[in-house]
Amino acid sequence: MDSKNYDSMGVLASAMVVVNTPMQVYILRFLLGIAEAGFSSGIILYLTYWDPVPNRAKASATFMSAVGIGRCNRWAYFRTYYDLS
């Protein structure tokens, strides 16, 4: 995982501003998905470089649990500010 991955994600996400048709949205979202596909696996790879063997499982679990925590926070935000029951 290198800067090309982040650069391509930024360019493709920014290109969403200039789309005009649904097909262009589908194509850009597909390409953005390809660019994002290497992100999670790259983070897991970097965790193996940074953490010693006994701590790798905890570091990986912490990274992967961020998705669930983010969803809970988003739910609490919308429930609080948009009065969802």
Secondary structure by P-SEA (a helix, b strand, c coil): ccaaaaaaaaaaaaaccccccaaaaaaaaaaaaaaaccaaaaaaaaaaacccccaaaaaaaaaaaaaaaaaaaaaaaaaaacccc
